[in-house]
Amino acid sequence: MATAEETPKGIVQRWNMRIPWNIESHLREEQVGTEVADGVYQLCSTMTDMYLIEDDDGLTLVDAGLPAQMDLLRSGLERIGAETTDIKAVILTHIDPDHIGLAEPLRKEGIPVWVPEEGYEAALKGLGKPPIGFFLLMWRPASMRFVRAMMQAGMLDAEPITEANIFAEGQVLDVPGQPEVIHTPGHRKEHCSFWLPDSRILFAGDALITMDIMSGKAVDPEPVRGGNLFNFDEGQQKDSARKLATLGQVTLLPGHVHPWEGNLGELYSPAD
């Protein structure tokens, strides 16, 4: 846990030391409780994102990052004047080890965890190992450093989730913010995104991200590269991108790197 005298800036500096040097410089700026939309706060960015949704009922944590990000979470909460007890739910887009790192530690503090229905068994078993493609692509310098940095942050140490609630396509979750579930398989079979229709905020997880992890370069929102070596089904990835494109104008909050605002329909059409 961060000490009382440790500032958010100090947390950022420690995390920046772990970020691969060949990631584009403006993508290396980490966030600590940064308001990226009305009532929505970003924690981290380059390695793996977490977001806090705030309403009158408390906070919802969207995705749970890496095991070493607990200091970052607590510093972000402090910055917005909140505590861990203000988090009423943790909701996960999918059950990759870089998105579930804090889920079980927070569950042990009494915070309910929600997972996609198709990912329930994996969550309880502890899907702690990335796909083999994760390592086959490490010959690329940016990918190698990206993976190494996440391993240093405890990616392989993510705990299984002992108990979880489940959700499915179209469900509106009874948690702060009341996000709507959109099933977006492809990166993983169970992958879901979360949609706040009133504010047009889309939590896209790894369905669409804003960095090419092969090169470390910023991109417009796109599915995670690597084909079926790195993803569950490349064809489903494209179908999910077209599905999200029907939302039109959005503030997109990806699972990695920085938010994006624009019309997804201009990037992905039914003919793509």
N, C-alpha and C positions, 0 to 999 in steps of 0.2 A: 504493500500500500504506500502511496506517495506520502512523504512526510509533510508536516504542516508548512515548513518553510520552502518546500519545493514548488516552484511556480509552473503554470502551464507552459511558459517559454522553455523552462528546463526540461519538461517532458518532451517538447517538440525537438529540442536540440539532441536529446538522447536518441529519439526515433530517427532523425535525419542521418545520424551516423550509420544507421543500419540500412539505409536505402541505397540501392545500387547506384554507383556514380554515373553510369551511362543512361540513367533515366533522364529525360529532358528536365532541365533545371526548374522550370515553372511547375512541373508535376511533383517536385520534391517537397513542396510546401505543405506540411501536415496541418491538420485542422484540430482544434481543441475546443469543442462546444461552439463552433462557428454557425451562426444562423444562416442557412442557405435558402430558406423559404419561410413563410409565415408559420411560426410555431414548430419548425423542423430544424434540427441541429445536426451538423456533421462532426464525426470524430474520426480522425485519421484521414487517409485519402489514398496515398500511393500503394501501400501494402494491401490493405483490405479495409473497406469502409464499415462503419457502424453509424446508425442514425438514431436520433431521439425525436419522437413525435410527442408534442406537449398539448394537452387540453386541460379543462377544469378537473378532470378525474385523475390526472397524473401523467406519467410518461410511459411510452412504449419504446422499447429498444428493438430496432430493426437490424437483424443479424448481430452476431456475437463475436466476430473478429477472431483474434489469435489469443492464446493463453497469456502472453506477455503484455496484453493491452489493458489489463485491469487498472494500472496506474493512469493510463490515458482516459479511460472511462471515468474514473473518479475525479480526475482533473477537469474533464468536460462538465461533469455534474456540478462541481464546485463553481465553475465559471458562470453557469446559468442559474446559480442559487438553489441547486437541488441536491438531494442525497440519494444513495442507492435505494432507500426505502420508498422513494417517490416513483420508482420503476414498478409498474403494475403488471407488465408482461414483456416477455422476450419472444419475438416472432422471427422465424428463420425462413429465408428464401429457399435454401437447400441445405443438404447435410454434408457439405465439404468441410474438411478439418480447419480451413482458414475462415470459416463462417460460423463455427460452433464453439470456438475456443473458450468463451466465458459463459456459455449457456448453463452447464452443470454447476460451476461455482455460484452463479446467481440463483439457480434453482435451490441450492443448498441454503441460500439466504431467504427462501420462502417465496421467490418470484416465479410464477407459472411460465413454462416454456411451451410455445406452440410450434409445431412442425407440419410440413405437408404430409397428407395421409400416406402417400406412396413412399415417403422417407421415414416412416415411423420405426420400422424394424431396424433400419440402418442406424438411426439415432440411438436406439437402445443397445445395439450391438457395439457401437463405437466405430464408425467408419473412419478410422484414424490414419489410413494410408491413402495417399493420392494415387491416381491411375498411373500405370507404367509410362504412359505417354508424357507425363509430367517430367520424367527423367530423360526420356528419349530426345526431348527437345532442348535439353540443357547444353547442347553443343553451341547454341547461340549465346554470345556473351551476355546480352541483356537478360535472357531467360535464366541463365545459370545464376547470375547474381540476384535476380528476383526470387528464385526458388531458395537460394541459400539464405537470403535475408528472412524469408518466412520460416524456414526451419530454425534459424536462430531465435525467432520469436515464439518457438514452441509448437509449430504446426503439427508435428508428429506426436505431441503430448496432449492433444485435445481429448477430454474425458467423454466417455459415453454419457448420454442423458438418461438418468435413472427413471424419470417419469415425465410424460409430455402429453399435452392436448394436441389434437389433430384438426386440420382444416382441409377444405377442398375447393375446387373451382366455383366461383360465384358467391362464396360465403362472405358475409360482412362480419368481421371479427368483433366480438364484444370486449374490446380493449381501447385504451385512450387513442383517439383519432379515428376509430372505426374504419380501418382500411378494408377495401374489397380485394378478394383473392382472385388473381388471374393465373391460370395454369400455363406456364411457359416452358415446357420441356425442351430438351436439346442438350444444353450443357450437362444437365443431369436429368434423369427420368422424372424425378419428383419436383423439379424446379418450379417455383411460383414467384410471381411478382405481386406487388401491393399497390393499390390505386386509391388515391384520395380525390374523388370526382369534383368536389366543390372547389378545391384549390388546384386541381389538375396536376397533382404531384404523383410521379410514378417512381416507386422503388423497384428498380429493374434487376437487382442482384447481379448475377452473371449472365442474364439473358442478353443484356446490352451493356457494354462497358466502353470507357472513353480512352483506353490506352491499348496499343498493340504490345502485348507482353513479350513478343518475339524481338521487337526492336527498341522498346522503351519510348516510343513516339506517341504523341497525342493523336487521337483520331475522332471522327464523328462516331456517335454510338453505333456499335457493331457487336455481333456475337463474338465470344472468345475464339481466337484463332487456334489452329492446331488440328482441325478436322476431327475424325473419329479416334485419332491417337489420344486426344486430350479431352474429348467430349463424349457424351453418351450417344448422340445421333446428330450429325451435321445437318441432315435434312430437316429434322425437327427444329433445330436452331433457326433455320431460315423461316420455317412456318411460324415460329413464335415471334420472330422479328416483324413479319407481316401482320400478325395478330395485334401486336402492340402498336403498329403503325396506324391502325384504325382509330386509335385514341386521338390522333391529330396533334394539336399543340399541347406540349407538356413541359413541365420542369422535371427532367430525368435525373434521378439520383442513382448512380451505378454502384456496383459492388466494389469497384476499384477506380481510383482517381477522382476527378472532379465532376461536379454537376454540369448539365447541358440543358439549354432551353431552345426549343424550336419545334418544328412540325415534323413528327416522325413519318407522316404520310409522304413527305417530300423525299425521304431517304429510302423507304420501302413501300413499293406499290404491289397490288395483287399480281402484277405481271412479272415481278422480280423472280 
